[in-house]
Structure formats: structure tokens, C-alpha cells
Amino acid sequence: AGNDHNELSAFIDFNNSLVGYWRFEDDGDSNASDFSKYNNNGSLVGFSCFSLNCDLTGGTGGVGSGWTSAGRRGKGLVVNTSTYVRVVNSPSISFTNLTPFTVEAWVRAFDDASRVNPVSDSSSEGGWSLLAHEGDFDWQFRISWNAGTNIVTARSAKNLSRLKRWQHVAGVFDPA
């Protein structure tokens, strides 16, 4: 009824293939809980406040960081260029063996002057990143392996990212 449909999100993993699902609705602490069976929980890095809506206006480019009540569906997490979520590398989310995988995120960019990097993973062997590139503000999905000597980048059309609007972005990798 009314607008309460915005307060919930559903998690259904039909075939147990999901290795990470972070809703970013934790608020009150420095954790980003993973709702998959792997428990790849994250830690907020560079955030100065952990209560709901406490530091959302004073950060890099006028964008603060922290838990917000204005997420895509219910609560969310605001990050800027100096804050991020660190997830400890585990076998379930290490994609250096060139297996197929998909990365998805709901993103709302506030500033076109800087790179928006909602999700990434890296190690000395390689990694991946789903990001909106500064300048052209196109979405990019980058993958590297063999200690970064091999790099593949898939790019969207220029100016595909929209400021201050929610977008669902995805990167798909299949080496076959």
C-alpha cells in the first residue's frame, strides 16, 4: 500500500550460484553484509560516520559518504572518490582463473567530474572493475589477468551514464 514498496528488496538464489549479494542496508556500523551463502562481508573504508543520513553533504565534490535512507529500494550506501567497501578476497569471489561471471549494481552518480567505481576486485594476479569513466562518462567493464599483463575493456557508448538517476549496470565475462 502507498509507497511502502520502496522499503524492501528480495533475495532469491534459485540455483545457489550467487557468490555475493550486498544490499547496503546495514546502517549503524561499518559492515556491508553479504546475503549469499558465502558470507563475503565487507568493511566500510574512509567513512567518518556510520549512522543513517549522518554525513551525506560534505565530502569530495560536495558528496558525503555513509548510509542513506534514499537508496534504490529502501536504504543504500553513498560513496565518494575517497571511500569504498573492502571485501576480503576469498575463493568464491576470485575470478583470476578465467571462469565466466557477471557483476551487477544499481548506481546513482552525483558528480561527473570523477570516476564512479561502484564495484571492483583486484589482487596481484589480476582483477575486474565496473566503472563509469571520467570525462566521457561511459560505463566500462575491465578485466585483467596474468599479473595485469592481459587486460580486456568493454565500453558503452559515450555519455550513457546519467547523473542523479538510478541505473542498473552489468558486466558479463565469458572467456569461451
LINZIFEN-V184956 format. One record per backbone hydrogen bond with DSSP energy under -0.5 kcal/mol. CO is the residue of the C=O (numbers start at 1). NH is the residue of the N-H. Records with the same first field share a line. If there is no record, write none. Layout:
# LINZIFEN-V184956
CO: NH  NH
This chain:
# LINZIFEN-V184956
1: 4
3: 6
4: 7
5: 8
6: 74
12: 14
13: 16
21: 23  35
30: 44
31: 33
32: 42
33: 23  35
36: 39
39: 41
41: 88
42: 32
43: 86
45: 84
50: 28
51: 54
55: 65
56: 64
59: 62
60: 63
62: 64
66: 78
67: 53
68: 76
71: 74
74: 71
76: 68
77: 79
78: 66
80: 83
84: 45  86
85: 87
86: 43  88
90: 93  94
91: 94
93: 95
95: 98
101: 173
103: 171
105: 107  169
107: 167
109: 164
111: 114
112: 135
115: 117
116: 132
119: 130
121: 128
125: 147  148
126: 123
127: 144
128: 121
129: 131  142
130: 119
131: 133  140
132: 116
133: 137
134: 136
136: 159
137: 161
138: 133
139: 156
140: 131
141: 154
142: 129
143: 152
144: 127
145: 150
146: 149
149: 151
150: 145
152: 143
154: 141
157: 160
162: 109  165
165: 109
167: 107  169
169: 105
171: 103
173: 101
